[in-house]
Amino acid sequence: MAGRESAAKDSTGKTRGSGPRGEHDRESFIGLVAGTAESLVRNEGFRALGMRRLAAAIGYAPNSIYNAVGDLDQVVLRVNARTLARLHATLAAKIDPTRAARDNALALADAYLVFVAADPRVWSLLFEHLAAPDQPFPDWYAAALAEPVGLVDTVLAPLIAEPDERRRAVAALWAALHGLASLSTSRKLAVLTPDPPRELARLLVGRFLG
């Protein structure tokens, strides 16, 4: 875009922006952009996230972000990939291989609601801002998404043997828990029921799994 300063790359592939932070290789620069974008959304909401605001926050020209990361949709995907990695780690920590599969599934439901409640603005980007939904995700993002989904699939495997049925079950449970979490974090759940979201989540998962 005309008027933007260009980010140069040296022979080692490092990005040299116009800001005071010095040089970064591409991966560390992407991490800087994604981490800063995540902080902006967490503190001020998605409306605070724009290319000029983000560039100013990291001390680089906007064109540096376009060159290394892409447009704002790509920045959001990078933030979402970080969120998915944290979610995967959170869920994985709740699985006990000595426990019944149904109990592990209930533990995951509990952990998911706690995770969402702790960081609702950043979590909301996973579903509320999707770039070009008719286009396939980049491979790196598809891999990030597959980790927590695959974890739930593994937990449900002893209960639902048929792979395609289990895939649909994972999607159905995730969508239902997403709706419950959305209503809870937006304080709209009380319109439907005074019951705590954790009790509803456990009822949902328990009944679904029989």
SULPE-V857029 format. One record per pair of residues at least 4 apart in sequence whose ideal C-beta (glycine too) atoms are under 6 Angstrom apart, sorted by the first residue. I is the first residue (numbers start at 0). J is the second residue. Records with the same first field share a line. If there is no record, write none. Layout:
I=J ; J
This chain:
3=61 ; 62
4=17 ; 60 ; 62
5=62
6=14 ; 16 ; 62 ; 63 ; 66
7=15
8=12 ; 14
9=13
13=22 ; 24
14=23 ; 28 ; 67
15=22
16=59 ; 60 ; 63
17=60
18=58 ; 59
19=58
20=58
23=27 ; 28
25=67
28=67
29=68
30=34
31=57
32=64 ; 68
33=77 ; 78 ; 81
35=56 ; 57
36=48 ; 53 ; 74 ; 78
37=78 ; 121
39=43 ; 47 ; 48
40=45 ; 48 ; 120 ; 121
41=120 ; 121
43=47
44=120
50=61
51=61
54=59 ; 61 ; 64
59=63
64=68
68=73 ; 74
69=73
72=130
75=124 ; 128
76=140
78=124
79=124 ; 125
80=140 ; 143
82=121
83=143 ; 144 ; 147
86=114 ; 147
87=146 ; 147
89=110 ; 114
90=107 ; 110 ; 147 ; 150
93=106 ; 110
94=103
98=102 ; 103
100=157 ; 158
101=208
103=154
104=154 ; 204
105=201 ; 204
108=200 ; 204
111=176
112=180 ; 196 ; 197 ; 200
115=122 ; 180
118=122
119=184
123=127
124=128
136=140 ; 141
145=149
151=169
152=169
155=159 ; 165
158=208
159=164 ; 165 ; 168
175=203
179=196 ; 199 ; 200
182=187 ; 188
183=188 ; 196
194=198 ; 199
196=200
201=205
202=206
